[in-house]
Amino acid sequence: MTTHADSRTSPETYYAGAYWGPRRESPEECARRAAAFLTMLATCDPLLANWNKIPKPRGRGRKTPLMPPDLPTLTEAFRRGVNREPGGPPIEHLGLTVEAYNDGVRQDFISVSMHCGSYEQHRSANVCVLSLPSKGEGAERILTASVLTEVTRSMALTWEPDWAVAMSHAHRDMDDGGDETAIWLGWVTYLSRHRGTVPPLPAPVRIELVEDKGTLIILTPERFTAANPEHIALARRVRELLARAGLMPAVTF
C-alpha cells in the first residue's frame, strides 16, 4: 500500500480514547481501574511511564506523582474529582474525573483524562482519553501499529469499555459524519464482544482477540493518515463490512 504522506512531516495529531455507557462505580473502584491502566500503559513506552496529577484549579498546587500507582492517592484523587457546582453538593451521577500529565516537555508532553463512575443515562457517560505526541522521537516510537495496539488493549482490559479507538483527529473529523451516535473507526479500534462477532476483513487489516472481552481491529501496519486516499478507502470498506454485521452505525465520509 503506497503512503502518500510522509509520516515524519504529517501535521496530523493523534489520540486514543475508550468510551462506555452508565456504570456506577465508587472512587475506590475507579482508582483500581486507573492503577491497572497506568501500570499497563507504562509497559508501552517510556513516555507513558510517569504521570503527575493535574492540580485543580489547573496550574496551582503541588505536583502529585501517580507512579508507581498508589491506591489511596488515586482514590483520594477520584474522590476530589467529583462534579459539583461552586460551593454546592457533589453531583454523583455525573461521575469522577482525574487528569494527569507525563514528565515530557514540549513535543513529548502527553496528558490523560480518566472519567468514570457516571451513571448518567448517556451513551458515552464515561471516557478515558489519552493525547499522543505528534512530532519527534517519542512520536516515531508511539505512533506505530504495535504500540497503539497495546495502548488500546490496555484500555480494553482495564476500563472494559463498549469501544475504544486510536486515530488521528483529522480522520475522526471525517469519520463521524456529524452523527453524535457514531462509533469512530480508527487506525486501531476495539469493539466489546457484546456488540457481536467481527466478520472477516480484507488485507492488510489484522484482527486480534482481547481475552474474552472483545476484538481489536488494526487497519494498517504503517501509520494511518487521513491524507492517504488508500487508507481512507480501506477504512470506508471496513466500516461498511462492520455496519453490515450490525457492529456499528453506517456513517458515510
Long-range contacts (C-beta under 8 A, 24 or more apart in sequence): 1-204, 1-220, 1-222, 1-230, 1-231, 1-234, 2-228, 2-230, 3-222, 3-223, 3-225, 3-228, 4-225, 4-227, 4-228, 4-229, 4-230, 5-225, 5-227, 5-228, 7-143, 7-222, 7-223, 7-225, 8-140, 10-134, 10-223, 10-225, 10-227, 11-134, 12-134, 12-168, 12-169, 12-170, 12-171, 12-225, 12-226, 12-227, 13-132, 13-134, 13-168, 13-169, 13-170, 14-132, 14-134, 14-143, 14-148, 14-166, 14-167, 14-168, 14-169, 14-187, 15-129, 15-130, 15-131, 15-132, 15-166, 15-167, 15-169, 16-129, 16-130, 16-132, 16-148, 16-151, 16-152, 16-155, 16-164, 16-165, 16-166, 16-188, 17-127, 17-128, 17-129, 17-130, 17-155, 17-164, 17-165, 18-127, 18-128, 18-129, 18-152, 18-155, 18-156, 18-159, 18-161, 18-163, 18-164, 18-190, 19-123, 19-124, 19-126, 19-127, 19-161, 19-162, 19-163, 19-164, 20-124, 20-125, 20-126, 20-127, 20-159, 20-160, 20-161, 20-162, 21-122, 21-123, 21-124, 21-125, 21-126, 21-162, 22-118, 22-119, 22-120, 22-121, 22-122, 22-125, 22-126, 23-116, 23-117, 23-118, 23-119, 23-125, 23-126, 24-117, 24-118, 24-119, 25-116, 25-117, 26-117, 27-75, 27-76, 27-78, 27-79, 27-96, 27-117, 28-71, 28-75, 29-116, 29-117, 30-74, 30-75, 30-78, 30-96, 30-98, 30-114, 30-116, 30-117, 31-71, 31-74, 31-75, 31-77, 31-78, 32-71, 33-116, 33-158, 33-159, 34-69, 34-74, 34-78, 34-98, 34-114, 34-116, 34-158, 35-69, 35-70, 35-71, 35-74, 36-69, 36-157, 36-158, 37-114, 37-128, 37-154, 37-155, 37-158, 37-159, 38-66, 38-67, 38-69, 39-68, 39-69, 40-150, 40-153, 40-154, 40-157, 40-158, 41-130, 41-151, 41-154, 42-67, 43-150, 44-142, 44-147, 44-150, 44-151, 44-154, 45-138, 45-141, 45-142, 45-147, 47-102, 47-104, 47-108, 47-110, 47-133, 47-138, 47-141, 47-142, 48-102, 48-110, 48-142, 48-151, 49-102, 50-102, 50-103, 51-100, 51-101, 51-102, 51-112, 52-100, 52-101, 52-102, 52-103, 53-77, 53-98, 53-99, 53-100, 54-99, 54-100, 54-101, 54-111, 56-80, 56-81, 66-100, 74-98, 78-116, 78-117, 93-118, 93-119, 93-120, 94-118, 94-120, 95-119, 95-120, 95-125, 95-126, 104-133, 104-138, 107-133, 107-134, 107-135, 107-136, 107-138, 107-139, 108-133, 108-136, 108-138, 109-133, 116-159, 123-181, 126-159, 126-161, 128-155, 128-159, 128-161, 130-155, 132-166, 143-223, 144-223, 145-187, 145-188, 145-218, 145-220, 145-221, 145-222, 145-223, 148-187, 148-188, 149-188, 149-208, 149-216, 149-218, 151-188, 152-188, 152-189, 152-190, 152-216, 153-190, 153-208, 153-210, 153-216, 155-190, 156-190, 156-192, 156-210, 156-213, 156-214, 156-216, 157-210, 157-211, 157-213, 160-192, 160-213, 161-190, 161-192, 162-192, 162-194, 162-195, 163-189, 163-190, 163-191, 163-192, 163-195, 164-189, 164-190, 165-189, 165-190, 167-224, 168-224, 168-225, 168-226, 170-225, 170-226, 170-227, 171-224, 171-225, 171-226, 171-232, 171-235, 174-226, 174-232, 174-253, 175-235, 175-239, 175-251, 175-253, 176-251, 176-253, 177-251, 177-252, 177-253, 179-249, 179-251, 181-249, 182-248, 182-249, 182-251, 183-248, 183-249, 185-217, 185-219, 185-235, 185-238, 185-239, 185-242, 185-248, 186-219, 186-224, 187-218, 187-219, 187-220, 187-223, 187-224, 188-216, 188-217, 188-218, 188-219, 189-216, 189-217, 189-219, 190-214, 190-215, 190-216, 190-217, 191-215, 191-217, 191-242, 191-247, 191-248, 195-246, 195-247, 195-248, 196-245, 196-246, 196-247, 197-245, 198-242, 198-245, 198-247, 199-241, 199-242, 199-244, 199-245, 201-238, 201-241, 202-234, 202-237, 202-238, 202-241, 205-234, 205-238, 217-242
